[in-house]
Amino acid sequence: MQHAFQLTSPLAAADVERLTFALAALPGVRGITAAPGSDMLGVVYDEDAVSLQAIVGATARAGYSELRRELRRERGGCCGGCCGGQ
C-alpha cells in the first residue's frame, strides 16, 4: 500500500532525517519518500503489518504532527473526498 501525506509546511533536512528514522523503525514500512523543501511525505507499507494510525503516530512522536488529512492512497479507494466522491 502507498500513502501520500500533504504537509502543512515544507520539510527541513533535519525533519526528513527524523521522519525517515522514525518511520523506518515501524515493522511493515517498506519505503519512505521525503525531501528537504518538499511538502509531501510518501510511505509504502504492508497494511497487514502496520496501520496508517501507527504511521501518523510515529510522525507525531518524531515531532512532525503537522500532517493534513490523507491526500491519496494507491491500490484501493480512500474516499477522503479529494476526488469529489467519484
HTML snippet that shows the backbone in 3Dmol.js (N, CA, C, O; Angstrom):
<script src="https://3Dmol.org/build/3Dmol-min.js"></script>
<div id="view" style="width:600px;height:400px;position:relative"></div>
<script>
const pdb = `
ATOM      1  N   MET A   1       0.857  -1.168   0.000  1.00  0.00           N
ATOM      2  CA  MET A   1       0.000   0.000   0.000  1.00  0.00           C
ATOM      3  C   MET A   1       0.898   1.225   0.000  1.00  0.00           C
ATOM      4  O   MET A   1       1.939   1.244   0.657  1.00  0.00           O
ATOM      5  N   GLN A   2       0.495   2.233  -0.732  1.00  0.00           N
ATOM      6  CA  GLN A   2       1.180   3.514  -0.730  1.00  0.00           C
ATOM      7  C   GLN A   2       0.248   4.565  -0.174  1.00  0.00           C
ATOM      8  O   GLN A   2      -0.965   4.523  -0.380  1.00  0.00           O
ATOM      9  N   HIS A   3       0.840   5.508   0.534  1.00  0.00           N
ATOM     10  CA  HIS A   3       0.042   6.592   1.085  1.00  0.00           C
ATOM     11  C   HIS A   3       0.858   7.871   0.998  1.00  0.00           C
ATOM     12  O   HIS A   3       2.039   7.884   1.347  1.00  0.00           O
ATOM     13  N   ALA A   4       0.241   8.933   0.538  1.00  0.00           N
ATOM     14  CA  ALA A   4       0.904  10.231   0.452  1.00  0.00           C
ATOM     15  C   ALA A   4       0.215  11.211   1.385  1.00  0.00           C
ATOM     16  O   ALA A   4      -1.013  11.282   1.437  1.00  0.00           O
ATOM     17  N   PHE A   5       1.017  11.963   2.117  1.00  0.00           N
ATOM     18  CA  PHE A   5       0.506  12.991   3.020  1.00  0.00           C
ATOM     19  C   PHE A   5       0.897  14.353   2.497  1.00  0.00           C
ATOM     20  O   PHE A   5       2.028  14.551   2.053  1.00  0.00           O
ATOM     21  N   GLN A   6      -0.017  15.280   2.545  1.00  0.00           N
ATOM     22  CA  GLN A   6       0.278  16.684   2.275  1.00  0.00           C
ATOM     23  C   GLN A   6       0.653  17.296   3.614  1.00  0.00           C
ATOM     24  O   GLN A   6      -0.100  17.191   4.583  1.00  0.00           O
ATOM     25  N   LEU A   7       1.808  17.930   3.671  1.00  0.00           N
ATOM     26  CA  LEU A   7       2.264  18.557   4.909  1.00  0.00           C
ATOM     27  C   LEU A   7       1.848  20.019   4.929  1.00  0.00           C
ATOM     28  O   LEU A   7       1.614  20.620   3.881  1.00  0.00           O
ATOM     29  N   THR A   8       1.758  20.581   6.108  1.00  0.00           N
ATOM     30  CA  THR A   8       1.347  21.974   6.232  1.00  0.00           C
ATOM     31  C   THR A   8       2.492  22.939   5.982  1.00  0.00           C
ATOM     32  O   THR A   8       2.267  24.133   5.788  1.00  0.00           O
ATOM     33  N   SER A   9       3.723  22.430   5.985  1.00  0.00           N
ATOM     34  CA  SER A   9       4.883  23.272   5.700  1.00  0.00           C
ATOM     35  C   SER A   9       5.981  22.417   5.081  1.00  0.00           C
ATOM     36  O   SER A   9       5.984  21.198   5.251  1.00  0.00           O
ATOM     37  N   PRO A  10       6.905  23.037   4.370  1.00  0.00           N
ATOM     38  CA  PRO A  10       7.994  22.275   3.751  1.00  0.00           C
ATOM     39  C   PRO A  10       8.906  21.635   4.802  1.00  0.00           C
ATOM     40  O   PRO A  10       9.085  22.158   5.902  1.00  0.00           O
ATOM     41  N   LEU A  11       9.462  20.512   4.433  1.00  0.00           N
ATOM     42  CA  LEU A  11      10.376  19.796   5.317  1.00  0.00           C
ATOM     43  C   LEU A  11      11.774  20.401   5.281  1.00  0.00           C
ATOM     44  O   LEU A  11      12.275  20.763   4.217  1.00  0.00           O
ATOM     45  N   ALA A  12      12.384  20.504   6.426  1.00  0.00           N
ATOM     46  CA  ALA A  12      13.801  20.853   6.522  1.00  0.00           C
ATOM     47  C   ALA A  12      14.591  19.545   6.465  1.00  0.00           C
ATOM     48  O   ALA A  12      14.018  18.471   6.646  1.00  0.00           O
ATOM     49  N   ALA A  13      15.881  19.625   6.218  1.00  0.00           N
ATOM     50  CA  ALA A  13      16.718  18.427   6.148  1.00  0.00           C
ATOM     51  C   ALA A  13      16.640  17.622   7.451  1.00  0.00           C
ATOM     52  O   ALA A  13      16.588  16.392   7.418  1.00  0.00           O
ATOM     53  N   ALA A  14      16.633  18.306   8.585  1.00  0.00           N
ATOM     54  CA  ALA A  14      16.538  17.605   9.878  1.00  0.00           C
ATOM     55  C   ALA A  14      15.195  16.894  10.022  1.00  0.00           C
ATOM     56  O   ALA A  14      15.124  15.820  10.620  1.00  0.00           O
ATOM     57  N   ASP A  15      14.132  17.481   9.480  1.00  0.00           N
ATOM     58  CA  ASP A  15      12.811  16.842   9.516  1.00  0.00           C
ATOM     59  C   ASP A  15      12.824  15.544   8.722  1.00  0.00           C
ATOM     60  O   ASP A  15      12.294  14.528   9.172  1.00  0.00           O
ATOM     61  N   VAL A  16      13.427  15.582   7.545  1.00  0.00           N
ATOM     62  CA  VAL A  16      13.500  14.390   6.692  1.00  0.00           C
ATOM     63  C   VAL A  16      14.235  13.279   7.426  1.00  0.00           C
ATOM     64  O   VAL A  16      13.785  12.133   7.433  1.00  0.00           O
ATOM     65  N   GLU A  17      15.351  13.610   8.035  1.00  0.00           N
ATOM     66  CA  GLU A  17      16.136  12.610   8.769  1.00  0.00           C
ATOM     67  C   GLU A  17      15.347  12.034   9.938  1.00  0.00           C
ATOM     68  O   GLU A  17      15.325  10.820  10.140  1.00  0.00           O
ATOM     69  N   ARG A  18      14.707  12.895  10.697  1.00  0.00           N
ATOM     70  CA  ARG A  18      13.931  12.462  11.874  1.00  0.00           C
ATOM     71  C   ARG A  18      12.749  11.589  11.455  1.00  0.00           C
ATOM     72  O   ARG A  18      12.500  10.549  12.064  1.00  0.00           O
ATOM     73  N   LEU A  19      12.016  12.009  10.411  1.00  0.00           N
ATOM     74  CA  LEU A  19      10.866  11.239   9.941  1.00  0.00           C
ATOM     75  C   LEU A  19      11.293   9.889   9.366  1.00  0.00           C
ATOM     76  O   LEU A  19      10.663   8.866   9.634  1.00  0.00           O
ATOM     77  N   THR A  20      12.357   9.893   8.581  1.00  0.00           N
ATOM     78  CA  THR A  20      12.845   8.646   7.993  1.00  0.00           C
ATOM     79  C   THR A  20      13.244   7.657   9.079  1.00  0.00           C
ATOM     80  O   THR A  20      12.903   6.477   8.997  1.00  0.00           O
ATOM     81  N   PHE A  21      13.957   8.122  10.089  1.00  0.00           N
ATOM     82  CA  PHE A  21      14.374   7.258  11.195  1.00  0.00           C
ATOM     83  C   PHE A  21      13.166   6.699  11.936  1.00  0.00           C
ATOM     84  O   PHE A  21      13.119   5.505  12.232  1.00  0.00           O
ATOM     85  N   ALA A  22      12.193   7.551  12.236  1.00  0.00           N
ATOM     86  CA  ALA A  22      11.009   7.119  12.997  1.00  0.00           C
ATOM     87  C   ALA A  22      10.160   6.136  12.205  1.00  0.00           C
ATOM     88  O   ALA A  22       9.695   5.139  12.756  1.00  0.00           O
ATOM     89  N   LEU A  23       9.953   6.402  10.925  1.00  0.00           N
ATOM     90  CA  LEU A  23       9.098   5.533  10.122  1.00  0.00           C
ATOM     91  C   LEU A  23       9.788   4.213   9.774  1.00  0.00           C
ATOM     92  O   LEU A  23       9.138   3.169   9.725  1.00  0.00           O
ATOM     93  N   ALA A  24      11.092   4.253   9.535  1.00  0.00           N
ATOM     94  CA  ALA A  24      11.827   3.028   9.203  1.00  0.00           C
ATOM     95  C   ALA A  24      11.835   2.042  10.371  1.00  0.00           C
ATOM     96  O   ALA A  24      12.019   0.841  10.173  1.00  0.00           O
ATOM     97  N   ALA A  25      11.637   2.546  11.575  1.00  0.00           N
ATOM     98  CA  ALA A  25      11.616   1.673  12.749  1.00  0.00           C
ATOM     99  C   ALA A  25      10.314   0.877  12.869  1.00  0.00           C
ATOM    100  O   ALA A  25      10.254  -0.090  13.628  1.00  0.00           O
ATOM    101  N   LEU A  26       9.281   1.266  12.136  1.00  0.00           N
ATOM    102  CA  LEU A  26       7.999   0.560  12.205  1.00  0.00           C
ATOM    103  C   LEU A  26       8.052  -0.716  11.366  1.00  0.00           C
ATOM    104  O   LEU A  26       8.481  -0.686  10.213  1.00  0.00           O
ATOM    105  N   PRO A  27       7.619  -1.827  11.942  1.00  0.00           N
ATOM    106  CA  PRO A  27       7.553  -3.052  11.137  1.00  0.00           C
ATOM    107  C   PRO A  27       6.518  -2.876  10.033  1.00  0.00           C
ATOM    108  O   PRO A  27       5.415  -2.390  10.281  1.00  0.00           O
ATOM    109  N   GLY A  28       6.867  -3.263   8.846  1.00  0.00           N
ATOM    110  CA  GLY A  28       5.934  -3.168   7.738  1.00  0.00           C
ATOM    111  C   GLY A  28       6.131  -1.964   6.846  1.00  0.00           C
ATOM    112  O   GLY A  28       5.568  -1.923   5.752  1.00  0.00           O
ATOM    113  N   VAL A  29       6.913  -0.976   7.272  1.00  0.00           N
ATOM    114  CA  VAL A  29       7.198   0.172   6.412  1.00  0.00           C
ATOM    115  C   VAL A  29       8.264  -0.261   5.425  1.00  0.00           C
ATOM    116  O   VAL A  29       9.350  -0.682   5.824  1.00  0.00           O
ATOM    117  N   ARG A  30       7.963  -0.162   4.146  1.00  0.00           N
ATOM    118  CA  ARG A  30       8.840  -0.649   3.079  1.00  0.00           C
ATOM    119  C   ARG A  30       9.584   0.466   2.361  1.00  0.00           C
ATOM    120  O   ARG A  30      10.633   0.220   1.766  1.00  0.00           O
ATOM    121  N   GLY A  31       9.061   1.691   2.406  1.00  0.00           N
ATOM    122  CA  GLY A  31       9.716   2.795   1.729  1.00  0.00           C
ATOM    123  C   GLY A  31       9.181   4.132   2.202  1.00  0.00           C
ATOM    124  O   GLY A  31       8.024   4.250   2.604  1.00  0.00           O
ATOM    125  N   ILE A  32      10.042   5.136   2.148  1.00  0.00           N
ATOM    126  CA  ILE A  32       9.688   6.482   2.600  1.00  0.00           C
ATOM    127  C   ILE A  32      10.200   7.462   1.559  1.00  0.00           C
ATOM    128  O   ILE A  32      11.356   7.394   1.141  1.00  0.00           O
ATOM    129  N   THR A  33       9.338   8.366   1.147  1.00  0.00           N
ATOM    130  CA  THR A  33       9.736   9.405   0.208  1.00  0.00           C
ATOM    131  C   THR A  33       9.532  10.746   0.881  1.00  0.00           C
ATOM    132  O   THR A  33       8.406  11.140   1.185  1.00  0.00           O
ATOM    133  N   ALA A  34      10.634  11.440   1.110  1.00  0.00           N
ATOM    134  CA  ALA A  34      10.587  12.768   1.712  1.00  0.00           C
ATOM    135  C   ALA A  34      11.852  13.500   1.271  1.00  0.00           C
ATOM    136  O   ALA A  34      12.930  12.908   1.208  1.00  0.00           O
ATOM    137  N   ALA A  35      11.716  14.774   0.969  1.00  0.00           N
ATOM    138  CA  ALA A  35      12.863  15.552   0.520  1.00  0.00           C
ATOM    139  C   ALA A  35      12.826  16.933   1.154  1.00  0.00           C
ATOM    140  O   ALA A  35      11.756  17.517   1.324  1.00  0.00           O
ATOM    141  N   PRO A  36      14.001  17.456   1.504  1.00  0.00           N
ATOM    142  CA  PRO A  36      14.039  18.817   2.036  1.00  0.00           C
ATOM    143  C   PRO A  36      13.405  19.796   1.039  1.00  0.00           C
ATOM    144  O   PRO A  36      13.665  19.737  -0.163  1.00  0.00           O
ATOM    145  N   GLY A  37      12.576  20.685   1.562  1.00  0.00           N
ATOM    146  CA  GLY A  37      11.891  21.660   0.734  1.00  0.00           C
ATOM    147  C   GLY A  37      10.544  21.196   0.206  1.00  0.00           C
ATOM    148  O   GLY A  37       9.762  22.001  -0.300  1.00  0.00           O
ATOM    149  N   SER A  38      10.271  19.904   0.320  1.00  0.00           N
ATOM    150  CA  SER A  38       9.008  19.348  -0.162  1.00  0.00           C
ATOM    151  C   SER A  38       7.947  19.437   0.922  1.00  0.00           C
ATOM    152  O   SER A  38       8.255  19.428   2.114  1.00  0.00           O
ATOM    153  N   ASP A  39       6.696  19.522   0.494  1.00  0.00           N
ATOM    154  CA  ASP A  39       5.592  19.489   1.457  1.00  0.00           C
ATOM    155  C   ASP A  39       4.797  18.190   1.323  1.00  0.00           C
ATOM    156  O   ASP A  39       3.615  18.127   1.664  1.00  0.00           O
ATOM    157  N   MET A  40       5.480  17.148   0.815  1.00  0.00           N
ATOM    158  CA  MET A  40       4.868  15.826   0.655  1.00  0.00           C
ATOM    159  C   MET A  40       5.684  14.781   1.410  1.00  0.00           C
ATOM    160  O   MET A  40       6.910  14.861   1.486  1.00  0.00           O
ATOM    161  N   LEU A  41       4.980  13.807   1.960  1.00  0.00           N
ATOM    162  CA  LEU A  41       5.592  12.655   2.607  1.00  0.00           C
ATOM    163  C   LEU A  41       4.912  11.419   2.044  1.00  0.00           C
ATOM    164  O   LEU A  41       3.691  11.287   2.131  1.00  0.00           O
ATOM    165  N   GLY A  42       5.684  10.523   1.474  1.00  0.00           N
ATOM    166  CA  GLY A  42       5.140   9.284   0.930  1.00  0.00           C
ATOM    167  C   GLY A  42       5.617   8.095   1.736  1.00  0.00           C
ATOM    168  O   GLY A  42       6.778   8.039   2.142  1.00  0.00           O
ATOM    169  N   VAL A  43       4.730   7.148   1.970  1.00  0.00           N
ATOM    170  CA  VAL A  43       5.078   5.950   2.722  1.00  0.00           C
ATOM    171  C   VAL A  43       4.515   4.739   1.992  1.00  0.00           C
ATOM    172  O   VAL A  43       3.333   4.699   1.649  1.00  0.00           O
ATOM    173  N   VAL A  44       5.377   3.755   1.761  1.00  0.00           N
ATOM    174  CA  VAL A  44       4.965   2.469   1.213  1.00  0.00           C
ATOM    175  C   VAL A  44       5.021   1.493   2.384  1.00  0.00           C
ATOM    176  O   VAL A  44       6.038   1.386   3.069  1.00  0.00           O
ATOM    177  N   TYR A  45       3.908   0.779   2.606  1.00  0.00           N
ATOM    178  CA  TYR A  45       3.856  -0.084   3.783  1.00  0.00           C
ATOM    179  C   TYR A  45       2.986  -1.306   3.534  1.00  0.00           C
ATOM    180  O   TYR A  45       2.158  -1.341   2.623  1.00  0.00           O
ATOM    181  N   ASP A  46       3.204  -2.300   4.375  1.00  0.00           N
ATOM    182  CA  ASP A  46       2.409  -3.522   4.366  1.00  0.00           C
ATOM    183  C   ASP A  46       1.272  -3.311   5.359  1.00  0.00           C
ATOM    184  O   ASP A  46       1.489  -3.274   6.570  1.00  0.00           O
ATOM    185  N   GLU A  47       0.065  -3.175   4.836  1.00  0.00           N
ATOM    186  CA  GLU A  47      -1.070  -2.873   5.706  1.00  0.00           C
ATOM    187  C   GLU A  47      -1.425  -4.013   6.665  1.00  0.00           C
ATOM    188  O   GLU A  47      -2.191  -3.810   7.606  1.00  0.00           O
ATOM    189  N   ASP A  48      -0.882  -5.191   6.437  1.00  0.00           N
ATOM    190  CA  ASP A  48      -1.086  -6.294   7.374  1.00  0.00           C
ATOM    191  C   ASP A  48      -0.110  -6.226   8.546  1.00  0.00           C
ATOM    192  O   ASP A  48      -0.305  -6.895   9.561  1.00  0.00           O
ATOM    193  N   ALA A  49       0.951  -5.409   8.404  1.00  0.00           N
ATOM    194  CA  ALA A  49       1.975  -5.329   9.443  1.00  0.00           C
ATOM    195  C   ALA A  49       1.940  -4.022  10.227  1.00  0.00           C
ATOM    196  O   ALA A  49       2.376  -3.977  11.377  1.00  0.00           O
ATOM    197  N   VAL A  50       1.427  -2.962   9.616  1.00  0.00           N
ATOM    198  CA  VAL A  50       1.406  -1.659  10.289  1.00  0.00           C
ATOM    199  C   VAL A  50       0.170  -0.889   9.819  1.00  0.00           C
ATOM    200  O   VAL A  50      -0.224  -0.971   8.655  1.00  0.00           O
ATOM    201  N   SER A  51      -0.425  -0.148  10.736  1.00  0.00           N
ATOM    202  CA  SER A  51      -1.620   0.626  10.396  1.00  0.00           C
ATOM    203  C   SER A  51      -1.252   2.056  10.027  1.00  0.00           C
ATOM    204  O   SER A  51      -0.183   2.552  10.380  1.00  0.00           O
ATOM    205  N   LEU A  52      -2.147   2.695   9.319  1.00  0.00           N
ATOM    206  CA  LEU A  52      -1.970   4.098   8.981  1.00  0.00           C
ATOM    207  C   LEU A  52      -1.911   4.943  10.249  1.00  0.00           C
ATOM    208  O   LEU A  52      -1.168   5.923  10.308  1.00  0.00           O
ATOM    209  N   GLN A  53      -2.683   4.571  11.252  1.00  0.00           N
ATOM    210  CA  GLN A  53      -2.665   5.293  12.521  1.00  0.00           C
ATOM    211  C   GLN A  53      -1.300   5.194  13.194  1.00  0.00           C
ATOM    212  O   GLN A  53      -0.846   6.157  13.811  1.00  0.00           O
ATOM    213  N   ALA A  54      -0.641   4.042  13.083  1.00  0.00           N
ATOM    214  CA  ALA A  54       0.699   3.882  13.651  1.00  0.00           C
ATOM    215  C   ALA A  54       1.700   4.770  12.922  1.00  0.00           C
ATOM    216  O   ALA A  54       2.609   5.327  13.538  1.00  0.00           O
ATOM    217  N   ILE A  55       1.530   4.899  11.620  1.00  0.00           N
ATOM    218  CA  ILE A  55       2.413   5.761  10.831  1.00  0.00           C
ATOM    219  C   ILE A  55       2.228   7.220  11.249  1.00  0.00           C
ATOM    220  O   ILE A  55       3.208   7.934  11.460  1.00  0.00           O
ATOM    221  N   VAL A  56       0.993   7.656  11.368  1.00  0.00           N
ATOM    222  CA  VAL A  56       0.715   9.025  11.805  1.00  0.00           C
ATOM    223  C   VAL A  56       1.263   9.249  13.217  1.00  0.00           C
ATOM    224  O   VAL A  56       1.830  10.304  13.501  1.00  0.00           O
ATOM    225  N   GLY A  57       1.098   8.273  14.090  1.00  0.00           N
ATOM    226  CA  GLY A  57       1.614   8.387  15.453  1.00  0.00           C
ATOM    227  C   GLY A  57       3.129   8.498  15.485  1.00  0.00           C
ATOM    228  O   GLY A  57       3.675   9.265  16.277  1.00  0.00           O
ATOM    229  N   ALA A  58       3.813   7.743  14.636  1.00  0.00           N
ATOM    230  CA  ALA A  58       5.277   7.799  14.582  1.00  0.00           C
ATOM    231  C   ALA A  58       5.751   9.168  14.113  1.00  0.00           C
ATOM    232  O   ALA A  58       6.746   9.689  14.617  1.00  0.00           O
ATOM    233  N   THR A  59       5.043   9.752  13.154  1.00  0.00           N
ATOM    234  CA  THR A  59       5.438  11.088  12.695  1.00  0.00           C
ATOM    235  C   THR A  59       5.223  12.121  13.801  1.00  0.00           C
ATOM    236  O   THR A  59       6.024  13.043  13.955  1.00  0.00           O
ATOM    237  N   ALA A  60       4.159  11.971  14.559  1.00  0.00           N
ATOM    238  CA  ALA A  60       3.896  12.898  15.669  1.00  0.00           C
ATOM    239  C   ALA A  60       4.966  12.765  16.747  1.00  0.00           C
ATOM    240  O   ALA A  60       5.443  13.770  17.275  1.00  0.00           O
ATOM    241  N   ARG A  61       5.345  11.535  17.075  1.00  0.00           N
ATOM    242  CA  ARG A  61       6.389  11.319  18.080  1.00  0.00           C
ATOM    243  C   ARG A  61       7.741  11.847  17.608  1.00  0.00           C
ATOM    244  O   ARG A  61       8.596  12.202  18.419  1.00  0.00           O
ATOM    245  N   ALA A  62       7.925  11.895  16.293  1.00  0.00           N
ATOM    246  CA  ALA A  62       9.166  12.433  15.735  1.00  0.00           C
ATOM    247  C   ALA A  62       9.154  13.962  15.723  1.00  0.00           C
ATOM    248  O   ALA A  62      10.124  14.595  15.307  1.00  0.00           O
ATOM    249  N   GLY A  63       8.049  14.547  16.183  1.00  0.00           N
ATOM    250  CA  GLY A  63       7.969  15.992  16.269  1.00  0.00           C
ATOM    251  C   GLY A  63       7.362  16.663  15.054  1.00  0.00           C
ATOM    252  O   GLY A  63       7.439  17.882  14.907  1.00  0.00           O
ATOM    253  N   TYR A  64       6.758  15.868  14.186  1.00  0.00           N
ATOM    254  CA  TYR A  64       6.163  16.445  12.991  1.00  0.00           C
ATOM    255  C   TYR A  64       4.716  15.994  12.893  1.00  0.00           C
ATOM    256  O   TYR A  64       4.381  15.095  12.122  1.00  0.00           O
ATOM    257  N   SER A  65       3.877  16.622  13.674  1.00  0.00           N
ATOM    258  CA  SER A  65       2.462  16.246  13.700  1.00  0.00           C
ATOM    259  C   SER A  65       1.631  17.080  12.748  1.00  0.00           C
ATOM    260  O   SER A  65       0.403  17.013  12.787  1.00  0.00           O
ATOM    261  N   GLU A  66       2.269  17.865  11.895  1.00  0.00           N
ATOM    262  CA  GLU A  66       1.556  18.771  11.011  1.00  0.00           C
ATOM    263  C   GLU A  66       1.164  18.110   9.694  1.00  0.00           C
ATOM    264  O   GLU A  66       1.437  18.647   8.621  1.00  0.00           O
ATOM    265  N   LEU A  67       0.530  16.954   9.775  1.00  0.00           N
ATOM    266  CA  LEU A  67       0.054  16.268   8.579  1.00  0.00           C
ATOM    267  C   LEU A  67      -1.385  16.668   8.323  1.00  0.00           C
ATOM    268  O   LEU A  67      -2.203  16.685   9.243  1.00  0.00           O
ATOM    269  N   ARG A  68      -1.695  16.987   7.091  1.00  0.00           N
ATOM    270  CA  ARG A  68      -3.096  17.212   6.720  1.00  0.00           C
ATOM    271  C   ARG A  68      -3.749  15.858   6.554  1.00  0.00           C
ATOM    272  O   ARG A  68      -3.083  14.823   6.575  1.00  0.00           O
ATOM    273  N   ARG A  69      -5.034  15.875   6.391  1.00  0.00           N
ATOM    274  CA  ARG A  69      -5.752  14.617   6.142  1.00  0.00           C
ATOM    275  C   ARG A  69      -5.128  13.927   4.954  1.00  0.00           C
ATOM    276  O   ARG A  69      -4.456  14.568   4.146  1.00  0.00           O
ATOM    277  N   GLU A  70      -5.336  12.646   4.836  1.00  0.00           N
ATOM    278  CA  GLU A  70      -4.710  11.884   3.764  1.00  0.00           C
ATOM    279  C   GLU A  70      -5.003  12.485   2.402  1.00  0.00           C
ATOM    280  O   GLU A  70      -6.109  12.957   2.137  1.00  0.00           O
ATOM    281  N   LEU A  71      -4.004  12.458   1.551  1.00  0.00           N
ATOM    282  CA  LEU A  71      -4.159  13.014   0.219  1.00  0.00           C
ATOM    283  C   LEU A  71      -4.601  11.943  -0.759  1.00  0.00           C
ATOM    284  O   LEU A  71      -5.578  12.130  -1.485  1.00  0.00           O
ATOM    285  N   ARG A  72      -3.899  10.832  -0.785  1.00  0.00           N
ATOM    286  CA  ARG A  72      -4.309   9.768  -1.699  1.00  0.00           C
ATOM    287  C   ARG A  72      -3.758   8.433  -1.219  1.00  0.00           C
ATOM    288  O   ARG A  72      -2.752   8.364  -0.513  1.00  0.00           O
ATOM    289  N   ARG A  73      -4.431   7.406  -1.616  1.00  0.00           N
ATOM    290  CA  ARG A  73      -3.980   6.041  -1.368  1.00  0.00           C
ATOM    291  C   ARG A  73      -3.933   5.344  -2.703  1.00  0.00           C
ATOM    292  O   ARG A  73      -4.835   5.494  -3.527  1.00  0.00           O
ATOM    293  N   GLU A  74      -2.900   4.596  -2.912  1.00  0.00           N
ATOM    294  CA  GLU A  74      -2.784   3.794  -4.124  1.00  0.00           C
ATOM    295  C   GLU A  74      -3.287   2.396  -3.796  1.00  0.00           C
ATOM    296  O   GLU A  74      -3.215   1.955  -2.649  1.00  0.00           O
ATOM    297  N   ARG A  75      -3.791   1.710  -4.796  1.00  0.00           N
ATOM    298  CA  ARG A  75      -4.303   0.352  -4.657  1.00  0.00           C
ATOM    299  C   ARG A  75      -5.453   0.300  -3.672  1.00  0.00           C
ATOM    300  O   ARG A  75      -5.343  -0.255  -2.579  1.00  0.00           O
ATOM    301  N   GLY A  76      -6.542   0.883  -4.084  1.00  0.00           N
ATOM    302  CA  GLY A  76      -7.729   0.879  -3.241  1.00  0.00           C
ATOM    303  C   GLY A  76      -8.224   2.298  -3.015  1.00  0.00           C
ATOM    304  O   GLY A  76      -7.447   3.250  -3.099  1.00  0.00           O
ATOM    305  N   GLY A  77      -9.472   2.441  -2.736  1.00  0.00           N
ATOM    306  CA  GLY A  77     -10.047   3.757  -2.536  1.00  0.00           C
ATOM    307  C   GLY A  77      -9.945   4.210  -1.102  1.00  0.00           C
ATOM    308  O   GLY A  77      -9.872   3.395  -0.182  1.00  0.00           O
ATOM    309  N   CYS A  78      -9.940   5.496  -0.920  1.00  0.00           N
ATOM    310  CA  CYS A  78      -9.887   6.013   0.430  1.00  0.00           C
ATOM    311  C   CYS A  78     -11.136   6.795   0.785  1.00  0.00           C
ATOM    312  O   CYS A  78     -11.484   6.911   1.960  1.00  0.00           O
ATOM    313  N   CYS A  79     -11.808   7.328  -0.212  1.00  0.00           N
ATOM    314  CA  CYS A  79     -12.991   8.153  -0.027  1.00  0.00           C
ATOM    315  C   CYS A  79     -12.740   9.284   0.974  1.00  0.00           C
ATOM    316  O   CYS A  79     -13.567   9.575   1.838  1.00  0.00           O
ATOM    317  N   GLY A  80     -11.577   9.905   0.827  1.00  0.00           N
ATOM    318  CA  GLY A  80     -11.244  11.061   1.643  1.00  0.00           C
ATOM    319  C   GLY A  80     -11.882  12.334   1.115  1.00  0.00           C
ATOM    320  O   GLY A  80     -11.688  13.409   1.682  1.00  0.00           O
ATOM    321  N   GLY A  81     -12.649  12.219   0.021  1.00  0.00           N
ATOM    322  CA  GLY A  81     -13.350  13.356  -0.530  1.00  0.00           C
ATOM    323  C   GLY A  81     -12.543  14.161  -1.525  1.00  0.00           C
ATOM    324  O   GLY A  81     -13.063  15.104  -2.122  1.00  0.00           O
ATOM    325  N   CYS A  82     -11.273  13.806  -1.718  1.00  0.00           N
ATOM    326  CA  CYS A  82     -10.424  14.615  -2.604  1.00  0.00           C
ATOM    327  C   CYS A  82     -10.819  14.487  -4.071  1.00  0.00           C
ATOM    328  O   CYS A  82     -10.458  15.342  -4.880  1.00  0.00           O
ATOM    329  N   CYS A  83     -11.540  13.456  -4.421  1.00  0.00           N
ATOM    330  CA  CYS A  83     -11.929  13.285  -5.828  1.00  0.00           C
ATOM    331  C   CYS A  83     -13.368  13.740  -6.059  1.00  0.00           C
ATOM    332  O   CYS A  83     -13.890  13.576  -7.161  1.00  0.00           O
ATOM    333  N   GLY A  84     -14.001  14.292  -5.070  1.00  0.00           N
ATOM    334  CA  GLY A  84     -15.386  14.741  -5.217  1.00  0.00           C
ATOM    335  C   GLY A  84     -16.386  13.608  -5.139  1.00  0.00           C
ATOM    336  O   GLY A  84     -17.530  13.755  -5.569  1.00  0.00           O
ATOM    337  N   GLY A  85     -15.956  12.459  -4.585  1.00  0.00           N
ATOM    338  CA  GLY A  85     -16.856  11.330  -4.411  1.00  0.00           C
ATOM    339  C   GLY A  85     -17.055  10.498  -5.650  1.00  0.00           C
ATOM    340  O   GLY A  85     -18.009   9.725  -5.736  1.00  0.00           O
ATOM    341  N   GLN A  86     -16.162  10.645  -6.619  1.00  0.00           N
ATOM    342  CA  GLN A  86     -16.311   9.908  -7.879  1.00  0.00           C
ATOM    343  C   GLN A  86     -15.367   8.754  -7.959  1.00  0.00           C
ATOM    344  O   GLN A  86     -15.362   8.029  -8.953  1.00  0.00           O
TER     345      GLN A  86
END
`;
const viewer = $3Dmol.createViewer("view");
viewer.addModel(pdb, "pdb");
viewer.setStyle({}, {cartoon: {color: "spectrum"}});
viewer.zoomTo();
viewer.render();
</script>
